[in-house]
Amino acid sequence: PSSDPCLYPLQVDSHSFFWNIAPGAEAAVSSFVTHLAAAEALHKASDVQLLPRNVMFTFFQGETFDYIGSSRMVYDMEKEKFPLRLDNIHSFLELNQVALMNDSRLWMHTDPISRMNDSVGAQVKHLLDVLSNSSQGLNVTLEEVGFSQPLPPSSFQRFLRARHIPGVVLTDHRTSFHNRQGRGSKEPWLLQGWWGAGAAHPGALTQQLPPLQALAEVATVLARALYQLAGGANHTSAIQADPKTYHPPPGLISLPLPGDVPQHYVAVSSPVNTTYLVQYVLANLTGTVVNLTKEECLSPEKSPSTDRELFDYSWVQGSLEPNSSSRLPFCVRSTVHLSKALSPAFELRQWGSTEYSTWTESRWKDIRARIFLVASKELEIITLVVGVAILLFSLLATYFINAKAEILFSIPRDPGAVSY
């Protein structure tokens, strides 16, 4: 394939006032599960291996804290520490908040400054046309915002600071966010359905939560658009996202994921459940099952038939066998790789950097409370009376002691010499 891939990024983290209480259903989950569904739909295309251009699905951590993930990627590209260079990016298509669509409408945001360049402007126009054409026949309408309107908060801005790149940001709002519970604990309406609707009855998802069907339509639009941007020449009607993708396949992930709503709080120094979830689901949807033992899969460098630099290998526990309590594990080979979203400011030791994030935060590890009991009225009156009595007694005692001070505190006489 061509060395100029289509970059398809988004953020997977969220935050809130309290540490690790960030369901992020609209802010993060609605976009990255749609991202995964689009990847699956594109992977199922019959000629996906013959496309002349690659598509790079990118998931950023740390975007909530001053775009740490995208800043690190741009930094590595500029320092030639990343396989891709900034000038090799063919197009940039970012998925932002998309769960709260009004009348099944998505808005296409572009950068007015970079579009002043004739070459970039023509490529952006082509990108907008591809997206609009990909929505035909679906219950999703894509509209372009005003040419002069700036971009919403997005990772695309971090790339534009380094180079003018043709790109589009898709959102469910035109001029301002309309999620009134954003970054809050009351936001997980979508995530609860995606996570807990039941792996045993995945078809119930679309019946219980119509937004999931709408997001599947969005994933279909994106998959068809990416197919065309990657150079696909066949008809795209066969590319269709499956709403059942919006819950993890049973047995896919061997992680101690919680039964309640998962949290997607920012994590940049080490992978968390969200990172592993995205990694394994994407590997399962786009990877290939290979005939390797568990030892060979977990240590691919020991097997001469594996290419560790190009592929990543994951050992999956598998789903339950019919009428059995045992599982059938297998090894998945994919091109899914992890990279630390560590701010370049720490590598450069520039603690006061205004270019890269040096975000820190303090948090309460333990929440404690003290209880102070309020006394009864009778006890308050008794305390007051006793206090007044002690005050009067002390005043009288002070008065009498002061009146008899000459007697009480007189200096004894010197006996001196005695005469007879």
Backbone torsions as a table, in degrees:
resi	resn	phi	psi	omega
1	PRO	NA	165.0	179.2
2	SER	-63.1	154.7	179.4
3	SER	-83.2	2.2	179.6
4	ASP	-107.1	88.6	-176.2
5	PRO	-82.8	164.2	171.7
6	CYS	-89.4	126.0	-178.8
7	LEU	-95.7	127.6	-176.2
8	TYR	-127.5	85.5	-174.0
9	PRO	-103.7	166.2	170.8
10	LEU	-168.3	171.9	179.5
11	GLN	-100.6	149.9	179.8
12	VAL	-118.8	6.0	-176.3
13	ASP	-113.3	163.1	176.6
14	SER	-147.1	180.0	177.3
15	HIS	-155.8	172.0	178.1
16	SER	-156.6	-176.2	-178.5
17	PHE	-66.4	-35.0	-179.0
18	PHE	-104.4	143.1	-176.9
19	TRP	-63.8	134.4	174.4
20	ASN	62.3	25.1	170.4
21	ILE	-121.7	79.4	-174.7
22	ALA	-145.4	80.4	179.1
23	PRO	-63.7	-33.2	172.5
24	GLY	54.1	39.3	-175.5
25	ALA	-61.9	-47.9	-179.6
26	GLU	-82.6	-38.4	-174.0
27	ALA	-70.7	-37.4	-173.7
28	ALA	-127.7	-49.3	-170.5
29	VAL	-65.5	-41.8	-177.9
30	SER	-59.5	-31.5	-178.8
31	SER	-85.4	-41.9	-174.2
32	PHE	-78.0	-25.5	174.0
33	VAL	-74.1	-33.4	173.3
34	THR	-66.3	-37.2	175.4
35	HIS	-58.3	-46.8	-179.7
36	LEU	-65.6	-40.8	179.0
37	ALA	-64.6	-37.6	177.2
38	ALA	-66.7	-38.3	177.9
39	ALA	-62.8	-41.3	178.6
40	GLU	-64.8	-44.4	-178.8
41	ALA	-63.1	-40.9	179.1
42	LEU	-68.4	-37.6	-179.3
43	HIS	-65.0	-28.0	-178.5
44	LYS	-81.2	-6.3	178.2
45	ALA	-61.2	139.8	-172.9
46	SER	-63.8	-32.6	-176.8
47	ASP	-111.3	28.8	-176.1
48	VAL	-63.6	-32.0	-179.9
49	GLN	-74.0	-12.9	-177.6
50	LEU	-102.1	2.5	-178.9
51	LEU	-64.9	136.3	-177.1
52	PRO	-72.8	-11.7	-177.0
53	ARG	-133.0	140.2	178.8
54	ASN	-79.5	158.2	173.0
55	VAL	-121.1	123.3	-178.3
56	MET	-105.0	110.3	175.6
57	PHE	-85.6	121.9	-173.5
58	THR	-124.6	132.0	178.9
59	PHE	-119.2	119.5	-175.9
60	PHE	-100.0	133.7	168.1
61	GLN	-101.1	153.2	176.6
62	GLY	81.2	8.3	-179.3
63	GLU	-67.3	-30.1	-179.9
64	THR	-63.9	-32.2	179.9
65	PHE	-99.7	75.3	173.2
66	ASP	62.8	37.7	171.5
67	TYR	56.5	51.8	-177.5
68	ILE	-65.8	-46.8	-176.7
69	GLY	-62.2	-49.2	-179.5
70	SER	-68.6	-34.1	177.0
71	SER	-62.6	-40.6	179.2
72	ARG	-65.9	-39.8	-179.8
73	MET	-65.9	-43.0	177.9
74	VAL	-63.3	-41.7	178.8
75	TYR	-61.1	-45.9	179.7
76	ASP	-65.2	-35.7	177.1
77	MET	-65.5	-42.3	-179.5
78	GLU	-68.1	-33.7	-179.7
79	LYS	-90.5	7.6	179.5
80	GLU	57.5	38.4	175.0
81	LYS	-103.2	3.7	-178.7
82	PHE	-122.0	144.8	-178.2
83	PRO	-60.0	-19.8	-177.4
84	LEU	-111.5	145.3	177.0
85	ARG	-106.6	156.6	-179.1
86	LEU	-60.9	-38.4	-177.8
87	ASP	-78.1	-0.8	177.6
88	ASN	-98.8	-2.4	-178.8
89	ILE	-75.8	120.6	-178.9
90	HIS	-74.7	-47.0	-179.4
91	SER	-157.4	162.4	-174.1
92	PHE	-130.7	118.0	-179.3
93	LEU	-126.9	107.2	-175.6
94	GLU	-107.9	136.5	178.0
95	LEU	-103.5	121.7	-179.0
96	ASN	-106.6	-147.7	-179.9
97	GLN	-68.3	123.0	-174.4
98	VAL	-133.6	5.2	-172.6
99	ALA	-80.6	-27.5	-173.9
100	LEU	-105.1	61.1	-179.8
101	MET	-77.1	139.3	172.9
102	ASN	-98.7	122.2	-179.5
103	ASP	57.5	34.6	177.9
104	SER	54.8	42.7	-177.0
105	ARG	-114.5	131.5	172.7
106	LEU	-112.9	148.6	-178.4
107	TRP	-111.1	135.3	-179.7
108	MET	-101.1	113.0	-179.2
109	HIS	-101.2	137.8	177.3
110	THR	-130.7	167.2	-179.6
111	ASP	-92.5	116.2	-177.0
112	PRO	-68.3	-26.3	-177.0
113	ILE	-73.2	-49.5	-179.0
114	SER	-67.4	-26.1	-179.8
115	ARG	-72.9	-11.8	174.7
116	MET	-67.1	-23.5	173.3
117	ASN	-73.9	126.4	-173.8
118	ASP	-59.6	-42.0	-178.1
119	SER	-66.4	-47.2	179.2
120	VAL	-65.8	-40.2	179.6
121	GLY	-60.4	-40.1	178.9
122	ALA	-66.6	-39.2	179.1
123	GLN	-68.5	-37.3	177.1
124	VAL	-65.0	-40.7	177.9
125	LYS	-61.1	-41.1	177.6
126	HIS	-64.4	-39.8	179.5
127	LEU	-64.3	-41.2	177.9
128	LEU	-64.6	-39.9	179.1
129	ASP	-65.4	-40.1	179.4
130	VAL	-63.5	-43.2	179.5
131	LEU	-64.5	-43.3	-179.9
132	SER	-64.2	-42.3	179.7
133	ASN	-67.1	-30.7	-178.4
134	SER	-71.5	-17.4	-179.1
135	SER	-90.3	-2.3	-179.1
136	GLN	-66.8	134.6	-179.5
137	GLY	84.2	0.9	179.9
138	LEU	-116.1	162.3	-178.7
139	ASN	-87.6	45.2	178.4
140	VAL	-136.9	132.5	178.5
141	THR	-114.4	127.9	178.3
142	LEU	-107.4	127.9	179.7
143	GLU	-128.6	147.0	179.5
144	GLU	-92.3	138.0	176.2
145	VAL	-78.6	177.1	-180.0
146	GLY	-59.2	146.2	-176.6
147	PHE	-61.5	-34.1	-174.9
148	SER	-86.8	-7.3	-177.8
149	GLN	-74.5	130.8	-179.8
150	PRO	-71.6	169.4	-179.4
151	LEU	-69.7	149.5	170.7
152	PRO	-74.5	170.0	175.9
153	PRO	-55.3	121.2	-174.8
154	SER	-161.5	161.0	177.3
155	SER	-67.8	-24.6	-179.4
156	PHE	-58.2	-32.8	-179.7
157	GLN	-61.5	-35.4	-178.9
158	ARG	-67.3	-34.3	177.4
159	PHE	-73.5	-36.7	-179.3
160	LEU	-67.5	-24.6	176.8
161	ARG	-66.0	-25.2	-179.2
162	ALA	-96.4	-31.6	-175.6
163	ARG	-164.3	147.1	175.0
164	HIS	-75.5	118.1	-177.2
165	ILE	-127.7	134.3	175.6
166	PRO	-68.6	125.4	-177.3
167	GLY	-161.3	164.4	-179.7
168	VAL	-138.4	141.8	174.7
169	VAL	-114.1	123.7	-179.6
170	LEU	-98.4	129.9	178.7
171	THR	-139.5	168.8	176.1
172	ASP	-95.5	9.6	-179.6
173	HIS	-133.4	155.0	-176.7
174	ARG	-94.8	-52.2	-174.5
175	THR	-119.3	-23.8	-178.2
176	SER	-154.6	155.1	177.6
177	PHE	-63.7	138.8	176.4
178	HIS	-120.4	22.8	173.8
179	ASN	-91.2	103.0	-175.1
180	ARG	-74.5	-11.9	179.4
181	GLN	-114.9	23.1	-179.1
182	GLY	-60.2	140.9	-179.8
183	ARG	63.4	17.0	-177.2
184	GLY	-112.3	169.8	-178.7
185	SER	-77.8	-9.4	-179.4
186	LYS	-95.4	14.3	-173.4
187	GLU	-91.6	-10.3	-165.7
188	PRO	-81.7	29.6	-179.1
189	TRP	-61.3	-40.3	-179.8
190	LEU	-75.0	-44.6	-175.3
191	LEU	-65.0	-35.7	179.1
192	GLN	-61.3	-41.8	179.4
193	GLY	-69.4	-39.8	-179.2
194	TRP	-66.3	-37.9	-174.8
195	TRP	-88.0	-36.7	-168.7
196	GLY	-116.2	11.2	-178.9
197	ALA	-68.5	-15.3	173.9
198	GLY	110.4	115.3	178.3
199	ALA	-68.6	-22.6	-178.7
200	ALA	-73.9	-23.4	-178.6
201	HIS	-132.5	65.4	-177.2
202	PRO	-62.5	-26.2	180.0
203	GLY	-66.8	-19.6	-179.8
204	ALA	-72.8	-12.6	-178.2
205	LEU	-59.7	-49.5	-176.9
206	THR	-69.6	-24.5	178.5
207	GLN	-78.4	-37.2	-177.5
208	GLN	-80.8	-36.8	-174.2
209	LEU	-130.2	92.5	177.9
210	PRO	-56.2	-30.2	178.1
211	PRO	-56.9	-28.8	179.2
212	LEU	-67.0	-36.9	175.9
213	GLN	-64.9	-39.0	178.2
214	ALA	-65.4	-39.4	178.3
215	LEU	-68.1	-32.1	175.2
216	ALA	-63.8	-35.6	175.3
217	GLU	-64.3	-40.9	177.8
218	VAL	-63.2	-42.5	178.5
219	ALA	-61.9	-36.7	177.6
220	THR	-64.1	-43.5	177.6
221	VAL	-58.9	-46.1	-177.9
222	LEU	-65.7	-43.1	-179.6
223	ALA	-62.2	-42.4	179.1
224	ARG	-67.0	-39.2	178.7
225	ALA	-65.7	-43.6	179.2
226	LEU	-64.9	-35.0	177.2
227	TYR	-60.9	-44.3	179.9
228	GLN	-70.4	-39.6	179.2
229	LEU	-65.8	-29.2	178.1
230	ALA	-80.5	0.4	176.2
231	GLY	99.9	11.8	179.2
232	GLY	-66.3	137.2	-176.3
233	ALA	-109.9	-14.1	-178.1
234	ASN	-78.4	170.2	178.0
235	HIS	-70.4	141.7	-173.1
236	THR	-95.5	4.9	-176.6
237	SER	-64.9	-24.0	-179.4
238	ALA	-77.8	-15.0	-180.0
239	ILE	-82.6	114.4	-174.5
240	GLN	-143.9	127.7	177.1
241	ALA	-78.2	146.6	-178.0
242	ASP	-101.7	123.1	177.7
243	PRO	-59.6	-22.8	-179.8
244	LYS	-68.1	-14.6	177.9
245	THR	-67.2	-16.6	-173.7
246	TYR	-81.4	24.4	166.7
247	HIS	-147.5	145.9	-177.3
248	PRO	-63.0	133.8	176.3
249	PRO	-58.9	139.1	-178.2
250	PRO	-60.9	132.9	177.8
251	GLY	82.6	1.7	-176.6
252	LEU	-72.4	-40.3	-170.4
253	ILE	-113.5	124.5	178.5
254	SER	-99.6	54.6	-179.9
255	LEU	-119.7	151.9	177.9
256	PRO	-77.8	63.3	-178.9
257	LEU	-73.5	143.2	-174.7
258	PRO	-71.3	155.9	178.0
259	GLY	-79.4	-24.0	177.8
260	ASP	-82.6	-168.6	-179.5
261	VAL	-66.1	123.0	178.6
262	PRO	-65.7	151.2	179.0
263	GLN	-103.8	147.3	-176.1
264	HIS	-125.8	43.9	179.7
265	TYR	-67.0	154.1	-175.7
266	VAL	-57.4	133.6	175.9
267	ALA	-146.2	115.2	-175.4
268	VAL	-118.9	-27.9	-175.0
269	SER	-83.4	-27.8	-179.8
270	SER	-148.4	147.6	-179.1
271	PRO	-64.0	146.9	176.8
272	VAL	-120.5	-177.0	-177.0
273	ASN	-56.6	-39.3	-180.0
274	THR	-61.7	-43.6	180.0
275	THR	-63.0	-46.1	178.7
276	TYR	-64.8	-38.3	179.1
277	LEU	-59.2	-50.4	179.9
278	VAL	-63.1	-41.6	-178.4
279	GLN	-60.6	-49.9	-174.9
280	TYR	-74.1	-36.8	177.9
281	VAL	-66.4	-43.9	178.9
282	LEU	-64.3	-39.5	177.4
283	ALA	-63.8	-39.3	179.9
284	ASN	-68.5	-36.7	-176.5
285	LEU	-77.9	-29.4	-174.7
286	THR	-118.4	-3.9	-176.8
287	GLY	-90.1	-173.9	-178.2
288	THR	-129.8	135.9	176.4
289	VAL	-76.5	126.7	-178.8
290	VAL	-118.8	155.7	-177.0
291	ASN	-88.5	79.6	177.7
292	LEU	-128.5	148.1	175.7
293	THR	-74.6	171.1	-179.6
294	LYS	-62.5	-40.9	179.8
295	GLU	-65.2	-42.3	179.2
296	GLU	-68.6	-33.8	-178.8
297	CYS	-72.1	-41.1	-179.0
298	LEU	-77.5	-22.8	177.9
299	SER	-130.0	70.3	-174.7
300	PRO	-65.4	-21.4	-179.7
301	GLU	-66.7	-17.7	179.6
302	LYS	-84.4	-10.3	-179.4
303	SER	-104.5	127.0	-178.0
304	PRO	-70.0	-15.7	-176.3
305	SER	-88.3	0.2	-178.0
306	THR	-104.5	150.5	176.5
307	ASP	-114.0	92.2	-173.1
308	ARG	-68.0	-29.6	-177.7
309	GLU	-73.1	-28.7	-176.8
310	LEU	-97.7	-37.5	-174.0
311	PHE	-115.2	157.1	173.0
312	ASP	-118.1	142.3	-175.3
313	TYR	-117.6	133.3	-178.3
314	SER	-128.6	133.9	176.7
315	TRP	-94.0	116.5	-174.8
316	VAL	-105.2	134.9	-176.7
317	GLN	-70.8	-20.5	176.8
318	GLY	81.7	168.6	-179.9
319	SER	-90.5	166.3	-180.0
320	LEU	-68.5	137.9	175.7
321	GLU	-72.1	151.9	-180.0
322	PRO	-58.2	132.6	177.8
323	ASN	55.6	38.5	-179.0
324	SER	-150.9	157.1	177.5
325	SER	-100.4	1.3	179.9
326	SER	-95.2	159.2	-179.4
327	ARG	-114.7	159.7	179.0
328	LEU	-113.6	92.4	-177.1
329	PRO	-73.7	161.2	179.3
330	PHE	-157.5	169.7	-178.3
331	CYS	-108.5	133.3	-179.7
332	VAL	-113.7	128.0	175.3
333	ARG	-104.0	128.9	-177.5
334	SER	-146.4	173.6	176.2
335	THR	-104.4	27.9	179.1
336	VAL	-88.6	123.7	-178.0
337	HIS	-129.4	151.8	177.0
338	LEU	-106.9	144.7	175.4
339	SER	-142.5	137.5	-176.8
340	LYS	-66.0	131.5	176.4
341	ALA	-90.1	61.8	-177.9
342	LEU	-96.5	128.5	-176.8
343	SER	-58.9	135.0	177.6
344	PRO	-60.4	-19.9	-179.7
345	ALA	-60.9	-32.6	-179.9
346	PHE	-77.4	-31.3	175.9
347	GLU	-72.8	-37.8	178.6
348	LEU	-83.2	-8.8	-178.0
349	ARG	57.0	41.2	176.8
350	GLN	-107.7	83.3	-172.8
351	TRP	-68.6	-25.1	179.0
352	GLY	-99.9	22.5	-175.8
353	SER	-63.3	136.7	172.6
354	THR	-101.1	-1.6	179.7
355	GLU	-92.5	-38.4	-177.2
356	TYR	-122.0	151.7	-174.9
357	SER	-70.6	136.6	171.2
358	THR	-125.7	43.8	-174.1
359	TRP	-66.0	131.6	171.5
360	THR	-134.1	158.8	178.9
361	GLU	-149.8	149.5	173.9
362	SER	-102.7	149.0	-178.8
363	ARG	-145.7	156.4	176.8
364	TRP	-87.4	121.2	175.5
365	LYS	-80.8	-35.4	178.8
366	ASP	-125.9	134.0	176.2
367	ILE	-104.7	118.9	-177.7
368	ARG	-120.3	159.0	178.9
369	ALA	-143.6	145.3	176.2
370	ARG	-113.7	141.8	-179.1
371	ILE	-112.1	125.0	177.3
372	PHE	-112.4	118.6	-178.1
373	LEU	-79.4	140.7	177.3
374	VAL	-93.8	128.2	-177.3
375	ALA	-70.2	160.1	178.2
376	SER	-75.2	166.1	179.8
377	LYS	-62.3	-41.6	-179.3
378	GLU	-60.9	-43.6	-179.9
379	LEU	-66.9	-36.0	177.9
380	GLU	-64.3	-41.7	-180.0
381	ILE	-66.6	-42.9	178.7
382	ILE	-61.8	-42.9	179.2
383	THR	-62.2	-40.2	179.2
384	LEU	-66.2	-45.3	-179.0
385	VAL	-63.6	-45.8	178.7
386	VAL	-61.8	-39.6	179.1
387	GLY	-64.8	-43.1	178.0
388	VAL	-64.4	-41.0	179.2
389	ALA	-62.3	-43.1	178.3
390	ILE	-63.8	-37.6	179.0
391	LEU	-64.4	-46.8	179.4
392	LEU	-63.4	-41.3	179.1
393	PHE	-63.1	-40.7	179.7
394	SER	-67.1	-35.1	177.6
395	LEU	-67.4	-44.4	178.3
396	LEU	-63.6	-43.3	179.5
397	ALA	-61.7	-40.7	179.1
398	THR	-64.6	-39.1	-179.7
399	TYR	-64.2	-49.2	-178.4
400	PHE	-67.8	-37.4	178.3
401	ILE	-64.8	-39.4	179.0
402	ASN	-67.9	-36.9	179.7
403	ALA	-68.1	-35.7	-179.7
404	LYS	-100.6	23.7	-176.7
405	ALA	-61.8	-36.4	-177.7
406	GLU	-65.1	-34.0	179.9
407	ILE	-80.4	-44.3	-175.5
408	LEU	-71.9	-33.9	-174.2
409	PHE	-118.9	23.9	179.9
410	SER	-72.7	151.2	-179.6
411	ILE	-87.0	127.4	179.9
412	PRO	-62.2	146.7	-178.5
413	ARG	-70.9	150.2	175.6
414	ASP	-79.8	120.5	-176.6
415	PRO	-59.2	-30.0	177.4
416	GLY	56.7	-157.1	-179.3
417	ALA	-88.1	139.9	-179.9
418	VAL	-100.9	126.7	180.0
419	SER	-106.6	149.4	179.0
420	TYR	-116.5	NA	NA
